[in-house]
Structures are given as C-alpha cells and as structure tokens.
Amino acid sequence: MLVPVALRAEETRTVLTLADQPLRLIRGAAVYKAASGVAVQKDDILETEAAGAQVEAGADAIVALGPQSRVLVANLAADGKSPVELELLQGWAKVYAKGRRASVVTPALQVTVPTGSTIVHAGDGMDAVFAEEGEQQVARSGTTLKLAAEQYAGIDTSKPQPVVGRPPRAFVSAMPPAFRDHLARVPGVRNAGKVAPVKERDAAFADVNDWLASALPARRRFVARFKPRLADPDFRKQLDRALGQSPDWKPVLYPARRPDNGLF
C-alpha cells in the first residue's frame, strides 16, 4: 500500500511534544509563543520559563529542556541520520541520540556524543556534562577529554582545569527531576507539527542581547539574521551601545566609505 507523500512529510517533522507552559520561540527576528504541537525549525531559539519542555525528531533523537533554559536548535532534523546540534546558552538540556551523532555547545565547552544520552548544564560560572549513556567527548579551548558512561566533567570558567569523575551532589540536586528518567516519546500529541506558533512582536534588543554577545558558534550567523531589526531606531541604538565596536557589528553599523575615484 502506498503512503501519501503529505503523510510522510508530516511524520518526519521535528515537533515540540511537551510544553507544560508555552515557550518563548525566537524564529528569524521575531518573538513567538509556542505550545505543544508546534513544528521546530533549524535555528529556532527555544526559551523555557518555570517549566521544562521536550522536542522530538523521531524515536532516535529526543531533546529535553529544563526550566529557565535557552537553546538554539542548530540542527535537529527528523531524517534519522543527520547529526543533532544544539547551542545551550543557559540552563539544562538532556539529549538522547541513537545511531546518530549529537553535539551540545555551551559558552565554555563542546560535548560530542557518538550515540547515547547526555545531560548538559550551562551558566552560573559552571558548565558541566554528565555522560548518562555511551562514551562522550568534552572539548574546551583545544583540549579534549574522553568521558566513559556515567562520568561527569565540570568546567569552572574561572579555573583552567576541569573537574572529572562522579557527578557532585550540587549538580545532582540542581538537575531537573525529570532528567533522572530515560527520555521517551510523548504519546498522542494532538495536531503534532500542525500547531502554529503565535507571533507576539518583532524581537527587541533585550530579547536577543545575550545571544548576540555570546561566544556561541551561531553568533556568526546573527548579523544577517538580525540586521533587518536595525531599521528600528531603538534596537539600533541599544545594539550600537552594547556591540557597536565589535568585529561582527562595527562593519554593519559603520560601513567604510568607498574612495572617490572620480576624475573631478
């Protein structure tokens, strides 16, 4: 029996399957509210508030977010083969990837998971990872550590050497309780992939300033993404005050004048 093409397309969507409270979604240069059932796209920024959330790209790629967490979905395709790539600015993320590589980048470290499950935290001066299932790698400033399953690595941003071993009590107690369980698909998500996010407004500078000032890889793509917002005088003024002399934004805000090659 042939399956209609439209049905196959719906089945391969990446979907926000669990959101006890609507998330803040920054898509392009606009801010939305996203509830369970919204399809997640490449380069979406998801920000939780008091409750966590879960995003699924099929049974082999599941991402859970803790409360007060901010993540950019660099790649989370439901094709069963492409890598899972997240950039975690703040908070907690748990990633399960079976048979496909996953990576989570924070301001202080990069975690690579060939296959398995990892728990990553960013913020409060300590970025950390717990290799829940499968061997993993943690890279920082050109140095790479190998973690066996159930090992922990913590990077204190004020110290040169990471802490490696069993997860400390502070990490375990701060971890979202839901992360203690293995990630599983959420059954019976209503209108999965068909729910439209609700646009609230164009992004203000306060919505994105932490992202623009971060050292995450996506920063290089933010100039083209948020350049249209420079038409807003308030956005431009605040960006100029904060980042006007940065290598990323100075050429955009103050483009060099071309020399006058006229004969007269």
HUDA-V120723 format. One record per residue. N is the residue number from 1. RES is the residue in one letter. SS is DSSP state (alpha for helix, beta for strand, coil for the rest). BURIAL is I if it has 9 or more other C-alpha atoms within 8 Angstrom, else O. Layout:
# HUDA-V120723
N/RES/SS/BURIAL  N/RES/SS/BURIAL
This chain:
# HUDA-V120723
1/M/coil/O  2/L/coil/O  3/V/coil/O  4/P/coil/O  5/V/alpha/O  6/A/alpha/O  7/L/alpha/O  8/R/alpha/I  9/A/alpha/O  10/E/alpha/O  11/E/alpha/O  12/T/coil/I  13/R/coil/I  14/T/coil/I  15/V/beta/I  16/L/beta/I  17/T/beta/I  18/L/beta/I  19/A/beta/I  20/D/coil/O  21/Q/coil/I  22/P/coil/I  23/L/beta/I  24/R/beta/I  25/L/beta/I  26/I/beta/I  27/R/beta/I  28/G/coil/O  29/A/coil/I  30/A/beta/I  31/V/beta/I  32/Y/beta/I  33/K/beta/I  34/A/beta/I  35/A/coil/I  36/S/coil/I  37/G/coil/I  38/V/beta/I  39/A/beta/I  40/V/coil/I  41/Q/coil/O  42/K/coil/I  43/D/coil/I  44/D/coil/I  45/I/beta/I  46/L/beta/I  47/E/beta/I  48/T/coil/I  49/E/coil/I  50/A/coil/O  51/A/coil/I  52/G/coil/I  53/A/beta/I  54/Q/beta/I  55/V/beta/I  56/E/beta/I  57/A/coil/I  58/G/coil/I  59/A/coil/O  60/D/coil/I  61/A/beta/I  62/I/beta/I  63/V/beta/I  64/A/beta/I  65/L/beta/I  66/G/coil/I  67/P/coil/I  68/Q/coil/I  69/S/coil/I  70/R/beta/I  71/V/beta/I  72/L/beta/I  73/V/beta/I  74/A/beta/I  75/N/beta/I  76/L/coil/I  77/A/coil/I  78/A/coil/I  79/D/coil/O  80/G/coil/I  81/K/coil/O  82/S/coil/I  83/P/coil/I  84/V/beta/I  85/E/beta/I  86/L/beta/I  87/E/beta/I  88/L/beta/I  89/L/beta/I  90/Q/beta/I  91/G/beta/I  92/W/beta/I  93/A/beta/I  94/K/beta/I  95/V/beta/I  96/Y/beta/I  97/A/beta/I  98/K/coil/I  99/G/coil/I  100/R/coil/I  101/R/coil/I  102/A/beta/I  103/S/beta/I  104/V/beta/I  105/V/beta/I  106/T/coil/I  107/P/coil/I  108/A/coil/I  109/L/coil/I  110/Q/beta/I  111/V/beta/I  112/T/beta/I  113/V/beta/I  114/P/coil/I  115/T/coil/I  116/G/beta/I  117/S/beta/I  118/T/beta/I  119/I/beta/I  120/V/beta/I  121/H/beta/I  122/A/beta/I  123/G/coil/I  124/D/coil/O  125/G/coil/O  126/M/beta/I  127/D/beta/I  128/A/beta/I  129/V/beta/I  130/F/beta/I  131/A/beta/I  132/E/beta/I  133/E/beta/I  134/G/coil/I  135/E/coil/I  136/Q/beta/I  137/Q/beta/I  138/V/beta/I  139/A/beta/I  140/R/beta/I  141/S/coil/O  142/G/coil/O  143/T/beta/O  144/T/beta/O  145/L/beta/O  146/K/beta/O  147/L/beta/I  148/A/coil/I  149/A/coil/I  150/E/coil/I  151/Q/coil/I  152/Y/beta/I  153/A/beta/I  154/G/beta/I  155/I/beta/I  156/D/beta/I  157/T/coil/I  158/S/coil/O  159/K/coil/O  160/P/coil/O  161/Q/coil/O  162/P/coil/I  163/V/beta/O  164/V/beta/O  165/G/beta/O  166/R/coil/O  167/P/coil/I  168/P/coil/O  169/R/alpha/O  170/A/alpha/O  171/F/alpha/O  172/V/alpha/O  173/S/alpha/O  174/A/alpha/O  175/M/coil/O  176/P/coil/I  177/P/alpha/O  178/A/alpha/O  179/F/alpha/I  180/R/alpha/O  181/D/coil/O  182/H/coil/O  183/L/coil/O  184/A/coil/O  185/R/coil/O  186/V/coil/O  187/P/coil/O  188/G/coil/O  189/V/coil/I  190/R/coil/O  191/N/coil/O  192/A/coil/I  193/G/coil/I  194/K/coil/O  195/V/beta/I  196/A/coil/O  197/P/coil/I  198/V/beta/O  199/K/beta/O  200/E/beta/O  201/R/beta/O  202/D/beta/O  203/A/coil/I  204/A/coil/O  205/F/alpha/I  206/A/alpha/O  207/D/alpha/O  208/V/alpha/I  209/N/alpha/I  210/D/alpha/O  211/W/alpha/I  212/L/alpha/O  213/A/coil/O  214/S/coil/I  215/A/coil/O  216/L/coil/I  217/P/coil/O  218/A/coil/O  219/R/alpha/I  220/R/alpha/O  221/R/alpha/O  222/F/alpha/I  223/V/alpha/I  224/A/alpha/O  225/R/alpha/I  226/F/alpha/I  227/K/alpha/O  228/P/alpha/O  229/R/alpha/I  230/L/alpha/I  231/A/alpha/O  232/D/coil/O  233/P/alpha/O  234/D/alpha/O  235/F/alpha/I  236/R/alpha/I  237/K/alpha/O  238/Q/alpha/I  239/L/alpha/I  240/D/alpha/I  241/R/alpha/O  242/A/alpha/O  243/L/alpha/I  244/G/coil/I  245/Q/coil/O  246/S/coil/O  247/P/coil/O  248/D/coil/O  249/W/coil/I  250/K/alpha/I  251/P/alpha/I  252/V/alpha/O  253/L/alpha/O  254/Y/coil/O  255/P/coil/O  256/A/coil/O  257/R/coil/O  258/R/coil/O  259/P/coil/O  260/D/coil/O  261/N/coil/O  262/G/coil/O  263/L/coil/O  264/F/coil/O
